[in-house]
Amino acid sequence: GSTYSSKVFRVTFLTLAVSVAVPLLGVTVLLDCPIDPQPISLKEPPLLTGVLEPNTKLRKAERLWENQLVGPESIVNIGDVLFTGTADGKIIKIEDGEIQTIARIGHGPCGGREDEPMCGRPLGMRVGPNNTLFVADAYYGLYEVDPDTGETKTLVSSKTLIEGQKLSFVNDLTVTRDGRKIYFTDSSSKWQRQDYLFLVMEGTDDGRHLLEYDTVTKEVKVLMVGLRFPNGVQLSPAEDFVLVQETTMARIRYYVSGLMKGGADMFVENMPGLPDNIRLSSSGGYWVAMAAVRPNPGFSLLDFLSEKPWIKRMIFKLLSQETVAKFVPKYSLVVELSETGSYKRSFHDPNGVTVAYVSEAHEHNGHLYLGSFRSPYICRLDLQHV
């Protein structure tokens, strides 16, 4: 009788499956999809071997100021005083371990994702030659902030039309030593920061991605267009080129001005993760923080979906960005690149146990200060002991 009952079971199961699947498909077809995904071709991710071999070095980091701030994306220092911008729109000063809010560019309420456009979201941050802070606010634009008085000055408002377009998602910036020029990224001309997952998943090359602001003439120039989610930017130590992280494509481009006007080329291709911010390392190279990793060996969701827009469409018809974000593995990775873009070393935290959602590695005084776009703390890693 067991074959008969298994047959009945199979038939019943199939009937059930079909009766659930058909209406679900029908509904899915009718539902609107918020994104229009493009197929992207990524190379197979690099093998995590050699210098990239997984380790647990990031777990040696200590969490500082836990639950006293949230989402300290970018970190700078003036002497031993640290500054960062947080998810609730604040620009924060940390002196002798004490946290103080010095400025905010937007205004409340500041709660969830939907409040961000009003509240503001300070992302990239740099110190200028006069020890003022230059801040890229995702929603409001480019600002200069006096770290003592907290006075804020608008340099480029996101409402300003630049070549006929407003800024939609101001992300990171890098400043020349003389403070004359600021290079900054606008990650998309369609999506805002609150929808960064849509931007990654859609894979479009829709922004004017590297811009230059001249602090003397007050002019803004568009230098590079057509990148997929340009993110962190960094001037080379000799200031002869600018590096731009292209998050969705897991690569870094460089831009050379002057002689090669508009020359843009590849610095590092096919990285083991999605690069967020990039900062100088004391060895003359660069620290790159990975917002997500592309495991190999292993399964990379991003790579799997990259050539399958129809699956992405289905996912976003049915699930919210918050739900989809939960499927991204919490794996933290920071790599150090040489001045020519080869990998020198890598620090991992495979399940994001100590360091999670890492967005930037800022080196100061023998330590790496690790920013995060979501975690309620800053991590500090002692470079002598890893």
Residue pairs with C-beta under 8 A, 6 or more apart in sequence:
28 314
28 317
28 318
31 317
31 318
32 317
33 313
33 316
33 317
34 198
34 316
35 198
35 201
35 202
35 312
35 313
35 316
36 202
36 204
37 201
37 202
37 203
37 309
37 312
37 313
38 202
38 203
38 204
38 309
39 203
39 306
39 307
39 308
39 309
40 203
40 228
40 248
40 249
40 306
40 307
41 306
41 307
42 249
42 250
42 270
42 302
42 303
42 306
43 269
43 270
44 296
44 303
45 250
45 270
45 272
45 294
45 295
45 296
45 300
45 303
46 52
46 270
46 271
46 272
46 296
47 296
47 297
48 54
48 272
48 295
48 296
48 297
50 343
51 343
51 344
51 345
51 346
52 272
52 335
52 343
52 346
53 346
54 348
54 350
55 346
55 347
55 348
56 348
56 349
56 350
57 347
57 348
57 349
57 381
57 386
58 332
58 333
58 334
58 347
58 348
58 349
58 354
58 355
58 358
58 370
58 379
58 381
59 349
59 353
59 354
59 355
60 354
60 381
60 382
60 385
60 386
61 349
61 354
61 355
61 368
61 370
61 379
61 380
61 381
62 379
62 380
63 354
63 377
63 378
63 379
64 377
64 378
64 379
64 380
65 94
65 97
65 99
65 377
65 378
66 376
66 377
67 376
67 377
68 99
68 376
68 377
69 84
69 86
69 90
69 92
69 99
69 376
69 377
69 378
70 86
70 87
70 88
70 374
70 375
70 376
71 86
71 87
71 88
71 372
71 373
71 374
71 375
71 376
72 84
72 85
72 86
72 92
72 371
72 372
72 375
72 377
72 378
73 84
73 85
73 86
73 121
73 122
73 123
73 124
73 125
73 277
73 359
73 360
73 371
73 372
73 373
74 84
74 85
74 122
74 123
74 124
74 125
74 172
74 277
74 359
74 360
74 362
74 371
75 82
75 83
75 84
75 125
75 360
75 362
75 369
75 371
75 378
76 82
76 83
76 84
76 125
76 126
76 127
76 133
76 362
77 83
77 127
77 362
77 364
77 369
78 127
78 131
78 147
80 95
80 365
81 93
81 94
81 95
81 147
82 93
82 94
82 95
82 364
82 369
82 378
83 91
83 92
83 93
83 94
83 102
83 125
83 127
83 133
83 147
84 91
84 92
84 94
84 125
84 371
84 378
85 91
85 92
85 121
85 122
85 123
85 125
85 135
85 137
86 92
86 122
87 110
87 121
87 373
87 374
88 110
88 119
89 104
89 105
89 106
89 107
89 108
89 110
89 116
89 119
89 120
89 121
89 122
90 101
90 103
90 104
90 122
91 101
91 102
91 103
91 104
91 105
91 122
91 125
91 133
91 135
91 145
91 150
92 99
92 100
92 101
92 102
93 99
93 100
93 101
93 102
93 147
94 100
102 145
102 147
102 150
103 145
103 150
103 151
103 152
104 120
105 120
105 122
105 135
105 137
105 140
105 143
105 152
106 118
106 119
106 120
106 121
106 137
106 139
106 140
107 118
107 119
107 120
108 115
108 118
108 119
109 115
109 118
109 119
110 119
113 194
113 321
113 322
114 194
116 138
116 139
116 192
116 193
116 194
117 139
117 192
117 194
120 137
120 138
120 139
120 140
121 137
121 138
121 139
121 193
122 135
122 136
122 137
122 138
123 136
123 137
123 138
123 170
123 171
123 172
123 193
124 135
124 136
124 171
124 172
124 173
124 184
124 185
124 232
124 233
124 277
125 133
125 134
125 135
125 136
126 133
126 134
126 173
126 174
126 175
127 133
127 134
127 175
128 134
128 144
128 175
128 179
129 177
129 178
129 179
130 179
131 147
132 144
132 145
132 146
132 147
133 144
133 145
133 146
133 147
134 142
134 143
134 144
134 145
134 155
134 173
134 175
134 182
135 142
135 143
135 144
135 145
136 142
136 143
136 170
136 171
136 172
136 173
136 184
136 185
137 143
137 158
137 170
138 169
138 170
138 171
138 192
138 193
139 158
139 170
139 192
139 193
140 154
140 157
140 158
140 170
141 154
141 155
141 156
141 157
141 158
141 159
141 160
141 167
141 170
142 154
142 155
142 156
142 170
142 173
142 182
142 184
142 213
143 152
143 153
143 154
143 155
144 152
144 153
144 155
145 151
145 152
145 153
146 152
155 182
155 213
155 215
155 218
156 162
156 167
156 184
156 213
156 220
158 166
158 167
158 168
158 170
159 166
160 166
160 167
160 220
162 208
162 211
162 220
162 222
163 208
163 222
165 189
165 208
167 186
168 186
168 187
168 188
168 189
168 190
168 191
168 192
168 207
169 186
169 187
169 188
169 191
169 192
169 193
169 196
169 199
169 207
170 184
170 185
170 186
170 187
171 184
171 185
171 186
171 187
171 193
171 230
171 231
171 232
172 184
172 185
172 231
172 232
172 233
172 277
173 182
173 183
173 184
173 185
173 233
174 182
174 183
174 184
174 233
174 234
174 235
174 242
175 181
175 182
175 183
175 235
176 182
176 235
176 239
177 239
179 215
180 214
180 215
180 216
181 212
181 213
181 214
181 215
182 212
182 213
182 215
183 210
183 211
183 212
183 213
183 223
183 233
183 235
183 242
184 210
184 211
184 212
184 213
184 233
185 209
185 210
185 211
185 230
185 231
185 232
185 233
185 244
186 207
186 208
186 209
186 211
186 230
187 193
187 196
187 199
187 207
187 209
187 229
187 230
187 231
187 247
188 199
188 204
188 206
188 207
188 229
189 206
189 207
189 208
190 199
190 204
190 206
190 207
191 198
191 199
191 202
195 321
196 229
197 321
197 324
197 325
198 316
198 321
199 229
199 248
200 229
200 247
200 248
200 274
200 302
201 305
201 312
201 315
201 316
201 324
202 312
203 228
203 248
203 306
204 228
205 226
205 227
205 228
207 225
207 227
207 230
208 222
208 224
208 225
209 224
209 225
209 226
209 227
209 230
209 244
210 222
210 223
210 224
210 227
210 230
210 233
210 242
210 244
210 255
211 220
211 221
211 222
211 223
212 220
212 221
212 223
213 219
213 220
214 220
214 221
223 255
223 257
223 262
224 230
224 244
224 253
224 255
224 262
224 264
227 244
227 246
227 249
227 253
228 246
228 247
228 248
228 249
229 246
229 247
229 248
229 249
230 244
230 245
230 246
230 247
231 244
231 245
231 246
231 247
231 275
231 276
231 277
232 244
232 245
232 275
232 276
232 277
232 278
232 279
232 288
232 289
232 360
233 242
233 243
233 244
233 245
233 278
234 242
234 243
234 278
234 279
234 280
234 286
235 241
235 242
235 243
236 242
236 243
236 254
236 339
237 280
237 284
237 339
240 256
241 254
241 255
241 256
241 257
242 254
242 255
242 257
243 252
243 253
243 254
243 255
243 267
243 278
243 286
244 252
244 253
244 254
244 255
245 251
245 252
245 275
245 276
245 277
245 278
245 288
246 252
246 253
246 275
247 274
247 275
247 276
247 291
248 274
250 270
250 271
250 272
250 273
250 274
250 275
250 294
251 266
251 267
251 268
251 269
251 270
251 271
251 275
252 266
252 267
252 268
252 271
252 275
252 278
252 288
252 341
253 264
253 265
253 266
253 267
254 264
254 265
254 266
254 267
255 262
255 263
255 264
256 263
256 264
256 265
267 341
268 337
268 341
271 288
271 290
271 294
271 335
272 290
272 293
272 294
272 296
272 333
272 335
272 346
273 290
273 291
273 292
273 293
273 294
273 331
273 333
274 290
274 291
274 292
274 293
274 294
274 302
275 288
275 289
275 290
275 291
276 288
276 289
276 290
276 291
276 358
276 359
276 360
276 373
277 288
277 289
277 359
277 360
277 361
277 371
278 286
278 287
278 288
278 289
279 286
279 287
279 360
279 361
279 362
279 363
280 286
280 287
280 363
281 287
281 336
281 337
281 363
282 363
283 336
283 338
283 344
284 338
284 339
285 336
285 337
285 338
285 339
285 344
286 336
286 337
286 339
287 334
287 335
287 336
287 337
287 360
287 361
287 362
287 363
287 368
288 334
288 335
288 336
288 337
288 361
289 333
289 334
289 358
289 359
289 360
289 361
289 370
289 371
290 332
290 333
290 334
290 335
290 358
291 357
291 358
291 359
291 373
292 302
292 328
292 329
292 331
293 300
293 329
293 331
293 333
294 300
294 302
294 303
295 329
295 331
301 327
301 328
301 329
305 311
305 312
305 315
315 324
316 324
329 351
330 351
330 352
330 356
330 357
331 348
331 349
331 350
331 351
331 352
332 348
332 349
332 352
332 355
332 356
332 357
332 358
333 346
333 347
333 348
333 349
333 358
334 346
334 347
334 358
334 361
334 368
334 370
335 343
335 344
335 345
335 346
335 347
336 343
336 344
336 345
336 346
337 343
337 344
338 344
347 368
347 381
347 386
349 355
349 356
354 379
355 370
355 372
355 375
355 379
356 372
356 374
356 375
357 372
357 373
357 374
357 375
358 370
358 371
358 372
358 379
359 371
359 372
359 373
360 370
360 371
361 368
361 369
361 370
361 371
362 368
362 369
362 370
362 371
363 369
363 383
366 382
366 383
366 384
367 380
367 381
367 382
367 383
368 380
368 381
368 383
369 378
369 379
369 380
370 378
370 379
370 380
370 381
371 378
372 378
372 379
